[in-house]
Amino acid sequence: MAILAAFMVPHPPLIIPTVGRGREAQIAETIRAYETVAAEIAALEPETIVITSPHALMYADYFSISSGKGASGSFADFGARGTSFQETYDTELVDEICLLADACDFPAGTLGDRKKELDHGTMVPLWFIRNVYGKGKIVRMGLSGLPLADHYRLGMLVRDAAERLQRKVVFVASGDLSHKLQEYGPYGFAEEGPAYDARIMDVCSRAAFGELFDFDETFCEKAAECGHRSFTIMAGALDGFDVEARVYAHQDVTGVGYGICSFYPGRENAERHFLARYLKEEQEKTKQRQEESDAFVSLARQSVEYYVKTGRYLPLPADLPAEMTERQAGAFVSLHEHGRLRGCIGTIAPTEDSLAEEILRNAVSAASRDPRFSPVREEELPYLEISVDVLGEPEYIDSPEELDVRQYGVIVSSGRKRGLLLPDLDGVDSVEQQIDIARQKGGILPGEKIRLQRFEVIRHT
């Protein structure tokens, strides 16, 4: 096994003495655990240290991998310019990872690597490691806005590349836990904060990596976690092997969670191919949803699949119900993949001759023209969850008190600028939040005079 061991570590700059200047004493337990991890890495004598960092360059739909021969960095942004690093990249391993990614059309590589300086998410673990081990090149990788399944798959590619080169690698997953553990913390308190920390530490203590996929995106956002994607990449590097896990420390005295664990691979174990199991379960769920879908969702799915496979619009089926062919209405088509939004396009008022054509056109647009996402690929089709919202007639209202985030969508307008938000969306819990998001979508600045409209929808899932 090319991956000698993997480690989950935090990255508070406070922990560096020249930054903390005595304040680091409050997280002494974390420091001692970090020193233990560094000593273990030194004993393993890796040729390469792969570090995943939430503070490296991050794209919505691409994993950025360190380019060039090396990079430097310092804690100057934290008042400690003299604490600096000059690291050499393992360019051969980077090239092999990129080669494997290109071969399977996986969105990872060195393109767009504009942030050349080492980030603190990389430098904090390096500070401890370099105090006791000066050898070994590094590979630095950023996270992305892609689903957790893709983060896990990236870890598998790293492992495969290391195996091909017979490279001895230690994997360091840099990431803090929740940032909302204490009222006095920098981000305040949310009940999801302690819940996230307890749950992730339990998962890691058992190396139950398949459960990493079960963390709901909204739950993670409310917990303000930092490292979940980083930990998931690390888990992918250990896919298919028994893992001996050990928890060294977990502290939350600053209002931010710091967890340190080690993971040592053992024998191959066919029961620990967690991504394959997860994808199979997702396919079964999608198939069941297809069987239970009504004509609205079925048409949207057929339209997406036909366009992705052929590049053409689906001819309108002849057996659609009259309520879709004999009426006009605005409609939104939303796509989700592995619990994350993958595309959403719609029309407030009808633009086509029938609701069926409205759905057909908007489904294609959601899959191929949403500017927030790259076009849907054919291999994603088995995992798409599709919903259709048919809009009722919007009505002007005089006050936000006439809104209800569960019952009504909102249209916020100011002159020619207009933003819309559908009702009953995950993570939108208040009318104020609903209006603010719709305002931002419309490019309406704070302080601009606005008018509000509300509308009801019939949601088909």
C-alpha positions, -999 to 999 in steps of 0.1 A, spaced: 0 0 0 16 33 -11 -4 53 15 16 46 47 -8 65 69 -33 93 69 -39 120 95 -67 144 102 -54 177 117 -66 212 123 -49 244 111 -54 273 136 -26 298 131 -29 305 169 -11 272 175 22 285 160 42 301 189 53 331 169 16 338 160 0 328 193 26 344 215 15 326 246 -22 322 237 -15 288 222 -13 275 257 -51 272 258 -50 244 232 -21 225 247 -39 192 243 -40 199 205 -4 208 204 7 176 222 -14 156 198 1 174 168 36 167 181 27 130 184 15 130 148 46 147 135 68 122 153 48 93 137 52 109 102 90 112 108 92 76 118 74 66 86 99 85 64 76 93 36 89 103 2 59 126 -3 34 143 19 1 150 3 -18 178 20 -54 187 13 -64 222 25 -96 242 26 -76 274 22 -58 263 -10 -73 275 -43 -109 263 -45 -132 262 -76 -169 252 -78 -163 224 -103 -126 217 -104 -99 204 -80 -68 225 -81 -35 207 -76 -2 224 -70 17 233 -101 54 242 -107 85 230 -89 76 243 -55 62 271 -34 70 293 -5 49 309 22 50 326 56 27 336 85 31 372 76 -7 377 74 -7 366 111 21 388 123 49 363 120 67 370 87 98 352 100 81 319 103 83 308 66 86 278 44 102 268 11 87 235 -2 95 214 -32 66 197 -50 66 161 -61 60 170 -98 62 134 -109 33 124 -86 13 155 -96 17 146 -133 6 110 -126 -25 122 -107 -33 146 -136 -28 118 -161 -52 95 -143 -78 123 -139 -76 131 -176 -80 95 -186 -114 92 -167 -125 128 -175 -122 138 -138 -122 175 -131 -88 178 -114 -54 192 -125 -30 221 -124 -50 244 -146 -59 277 -129 -34 274 -101 -30 311 -95 -25 310 -58 12 301 -57 19 309 -21 14 283 6 -18 288 26 -20 285 63 -41 253 60 -9 238 45 17 256 66 3 248 101 7 210 97 40 216 79 53 236 109 49 206 131 62 181 106 93 201 96 103 205 132 111 168 133 113 157 96 129 177 69 127 152 41 100 145 16 84 166 -11 48 177 -9 17 178 -31 -9 205 -22 -45 201 -32 -75 223 -29 -112 213 -23 -141 221 -46 -178 227 -47 -184 193 -63 -202 165 -44 -186 145 -17 -185 115 -40 -161 134 -62 -139 144 -33 -137 107 -23 -129 97 -59 -100 122 -59 -85 104 -29 -87 72 -48 -69 87 -78 -41 100 -55 -37 65 -41 -37 49 -76 -11 74 -88 11 67 -58 8 30 -63 18 33 -100 50 52 -90 56 30 -59 58 62 -39 57 61 -1 31 87 8 16 101 40 -17 118 36 -25 149 57 -61 161 57 -60 196 70 -93 210 83 -109 225 114 -143 211 126 -173 234 134 -167 271 139 -199 275 159 -193 258 192 -193 287 217 -212 320 220 -178 337 226 -162 322 195 -155 342 164 -187 329 146 -210 325 176 -230 294 184 -253 271 165 -267 238 178 -254 221 147 -219 230 157 -215 206 187 -236 180 168 -212 181 139 -181 177 160 -195 148 180 -206 131 148 -174 135 128 -152 125 157 -174 93 162 -171 85 124 -134 90 124 -128 70 156 -144 40 138 -129 48 104 -165 45 92 -158 65 61 -190 55 43 -209 76 68 -191 108 55 -216 108 26 -245 110 50 -237 145 63 -263 168 48 -250 199 31 -274 222 50 -264 207 83 -227 212 75 -233 248 65 -251 256 97 -223 240 116 -198 261 97 -175 232 94 -142 236 75 -126 202 68 -153 178 58 -144 177 22 -107 174 31 -114 144 53 -135 128 25 -106 131 0 -83 114 26 -109 86 32 -109 79 -6 -71 73 -5 -78 45 20 -108 30 1 -109 -8 1 -85 -14 30 -90 -21 67 -80 9 87 -68 12 123 -81 45 136 -70 64 167 -82 97 182 -55 118 197 -74 150 207 -106 170 203 -108 205 217 -134 233 213 -121 259 238 -118 287 212 -153 282 198 -137 262 169 -134 224 169 -99 209 165 -97 172 159 -66 150 155 -68 114 144 -45 89 127 -55 62 102 -32 33 93 -42 10 65 -41 -28 69 -52 -56 46 -75 -52 16 -111 -55 25 -138 -58 -2 -164 -46 23 -147 -12 25 -153 0 -10 -175 28 3 -179 49 -28 -190 19 -49 -216 10 -22 -228 46 -20 -232 50 -57 -251 18 -60 -275 30 -33 -279 63 -50 -287 46 -83 -314 24 -66 -329 56 -51 -330 73 -85 -346 43 -101 -372 42 -74 -379 79 -78 -383 74 -116 -409 47 -111 -428 69 -87 -425 102 -108 -456 118 -123 -458 130 -159 -442 164 -151 -410 150 -136 -409 122 -162 -410 147 -190 -382 168 -174 -360 137 -169 -366 124 -205 -357 159 -218 -325 161 -198 -314 126 -207 -322 130 -244 -303 163 -246 -272 152 -227 -269 121 -249 -278 136 -283 -274 174 -280 -309 178 -293 -343 187 -278 -367 158 -271 -396 157 -295 -427 164 -274 -443 130 -265 -478 124 -277 -493 108 -246 -490 137 -221 -520 147 -200 -542 176 -211 -532 197 -180 -497 199 -195 -506 204 -232 -536 227 -229 -525 253 -204 -496 277 -201 -476 285 -169 -442 294 -157 -422 265 -144 -388 259 -128 -368 227 -132 -343 218 -104 -316 192 -106 -298 178 -75 -270 153 -75 -259 135 -43 -279 160 -22 -264 192 -39 -280 216 -63 -268 208 -99 -288 232 -119 -320 253 -117 -336 273 -145 -372 285 -149 -396 311 -161 -418 333 -140 -444 336 -167 -451 313 -197 -429 317 -227 -440 286 -247 -473 274 -262 -478 249 -234 -467 239 -199 -452 207 -214 -429 227 -237 -420 251 -209 -409 221 -188 -390 205 -217 -371 237 -225 -363 246 -189 -351 211 -181 -325 214 -209 -315 248 -197 -311 236 -161 -288 208 -173 -267 228 -197 -271 266 -192 -271 273 -155 -241 297 -153 -233 284 -118 -225 249 -130 -208 230 -158 -231 211 -182 -244 178 -169 -224 148 -181 -238 115 -192 -223 96 -163 -242 118 -139 -276 110 -152 -282 79 -130 -278 101 -99 -299 131 -108 -329 140 -86 -353 162 -106 -382 183 -94 -406 206 -113 -422 237 -98 -453 250 -116 -458 286 -107 -491 302 -99 -499 338 -108 -477 363 -88 -494 389 -67 -481 422 -53 -479 424 -15 -474 454 8 -454 438 35 -430 409 42 -454 398 68 -476 385 40 -449 360 31 -443 325 44 -410 308 33 -428 274 32 -459 284 13 -449 313 -10 -420 321 -33 -410 357 -36 -401 381 -65 -381 411 -55 -380 439 -81 -364 473 -83 -369 491 -116 -359 466 -143 -340 444 -119 -358 414 -106 -348 383 -85 -369 353 -77 -367 326 -50 -389 295 -48 -406 285 -16 -397 257 8 -359 255 1 -334 238 23 -314 263 44 -339 292 38 -356 295 72 -368 331 74 -386 356 53 -357 381 57 -333 355 44 -357 346 15 -360 383 4 -322 389 8 -313 360 -14 -338 370 -41 -326 406 -39 -290 394 -45 -300 372 -74 -316 402 -90 -285 423 -85 -305 447 -63 -282 466 -39 -291 471 -2 -310 504 3 -326 503 -31 -363 507 -31 -380 473 -38 -414 459 -45 -425 424 -34 -446 398 -51 -455 364 -38 -466 333 -56 -475 297 -48 -462 267 -66 -472 231 -72 -441 210 -67 -437 178 -85 -409 154 -73 
